[in-house]
Amino acid sequence: MIEQRAVRTRDYALQVTAANDGGRASVERGLALIIVLLVTYRLAYHASYLGEVPFTHATFADGAMYEQAARDILDHPPLGTQAFYLQGAYAYLLALGMAIRPWPSFGLIVQLIVAFAALALFHRSALKLWGRRAGLVSSIALLAYPGLAFYENKHLSAELGVACNILVIAAFVAVLARAAPDPSRPGLPDRRLLLASLGLGAASGLATLARPNMILALPFTLLALALVVRRRAGERPRRAVALVLATTLLGTTLALAPMAARNLAVTGSPDVQPVHGGGTSFFIGNNPKSRGVWNDGDLLSARLGTESHELALALGIDPTLPERERAREIGEALYARSLDWIADNPGAWLKLELHKLWLTTGDQQLTQDYDWLGERELLPWAHRVGVSFSILLALGLLGAGAVLGRRWLPPAAEDDQPPPTWTATSNRAALGWFVLGQLLAPLAANLLYFTSAQHRLPLVVPLALLSGPGLLALIAWARAKLGREPVAPEPTHPPLPTWLVVLAGVALIQGPWPRSHREHPHPVHYYNLAMVQDSIGEPLDALASLNRAIELRPRQPIFHMRRAHLRLRLEDFDGVDQDLALVFDIAGAEGAPDWVVEQAELDRHSLAIERALRSR
């Protein structure tokens, strides 16, 4: 009787286990299907953008500066002849595509290939780090964030920065996978671990080239490595730690060396970051006019090609200096102005920093060069559904608490799969320090400089990585609160603390609170669109876009000057008269940039010549 009961109990347990295995497989198939749908949506979005949106075919603002640098590289391969005013890594990426055909759109195609390769690498790393189910959730979180897709096809360096950050995460996961102690070599790192450390250092160097503030993450990465190696090293941890850290720093140096050598050859100085040293961005974020986002500070014109000369004159710097020296002195002068303002107004600066944090943690896409609402008008179906930043922030907090607080464990690995790489106690702490660095480096840039959707984008990657265990731990917490048993064969684990769930709830609730009350595209969006449309041979569309810009900001002299110039080419002479009259009226009453007035004078002179010729 007892044996029969034991057999029935065992059979029932096997049936339950089989049912749970089938349920888990069904859930994982569903998650994989979601990923397929998200990738399909991404392909459709990028194909539509490349085929329908004029911004694909021409550049403006920072994009135009990158294009200029890329063309210089192509005209004088492989180094070019000019100093990089903005980062050189993205200029080389753009040049790679433009080498096929000298159009900026070919640069975007290469950029999209890099973006999809980075997403695949993130997916693989998440699976290796967390196990299948949590890894799938992490990949869904990243793919479902609309802001990432938005920047994947823009002539900006944002996507390159994201791809390099993903590369750093993949390299760190590779280190964890190779960090198991080797009984045959106690205390000594083997070749596989040293190669992984070299790769991690190289990835960190590339991330610094793509986004200079990521150098702030390197000390956290080195600390995480030290924790991993100490567990592995056994009796001789110092020697092993020193060897691995030296190898990592060697990788970083090797990644930075080509850019330093290029700049040394071209400019005489081994720079690895933009020559202005971030002074312009620091001034934008810290001046009396700053509200946490881009502004001109009553000093910047944002005019391609002449802003450096104008800044030099305004700051009392010799405008005839070589480009690199002029940019460096401009950067130093802008730093000095900002630091003086901070020293004189510490209370206002602290309030400004809190406001930047408030802007950074919200759901609104505070775009600058490319307008989020403007793209919705160009592609009405795009970016309508997705995971908001506040959802990622909430799940990231839960994931950090679950993993670091030992509140979540992945299910037991299948026989044909390696176990997740983070489960050892020291690896858990190392992972915490590593992710902290990946979060603090971009957050510091948003607070020290100024925030925008582009500058916030690097935060999305580590938050999405933590979202997998965060969501599964939240489900376990909810089941415990409802009195339901954990799903076998999931390991048992203590539920999340209530205070952490409440904190995540606060992060989630604050996100939709409006940071900006703008509900329509910015006037500058229509202005930029008009400039691009005109440059690709669509002057009538450009005129319509300028009309929209002027409807929204009727007293902007630049808009009227541009429309007068366009109308002159379209032989609408009465329209030219109207726009030029407004330009001179605004200049006399409210002031206008000198270059705007000079261009208006030239157009008025050209108009007089045209009329004289036609009157003969």
Secondary structure, DSSP 8 states (H G I E B T S, - for coil): -HHHHHHHHHHHHHHHHHHHHHHHHHHHHHHHHHHHHHHHHHHHHHHHHHHH-GGGT---HHHHHHHHHHHHHHHSTTT-SS--SS-HHHHHHHHHHHTTSSSHHHHHHHHHHHHHHHHHHHHHHHHHHH-HHHHHHHHHHHHT-HHHHHHHTSSSSHHHHHHHHHHHHHHHHHHHHT-S--TTSTTS--HHHHHHHHHHHHHHHHHHHHSGGGGGGHHHHHHHHHHHHHHHHTT-HHHHHHHHHHHHHHHHHHHHHHHHHHHHHHHSS---S-TTTTHHHHHHHSSTT--SS---TTT----TTTHHHHHHHHHT--TTS-HHHHHHHHHHHHHHHHHHHHHH-HHHHHHHHHHHHHHHTSSS---SSS-HHHHHHHSTTTTSS---HHHHHHHHHHHHHHHHTT--------TTS---TT-SHHHHHHHHHHHHHHHHHHHHHHHHS---HHHHHHHHHHHHHHHHHHHHHHHHHHHHHTT----TTS-------HHHHHHHHHHHHHTTS-S----S--HHHHHHHHHHHHHTT-HHHHHHHHHHHHHH-TT-HHHHHHHHHHHHHTT-HHHHHHHHHHHHHHHHHT---HHHHHHHHHHHHHHHHHHHHHT-
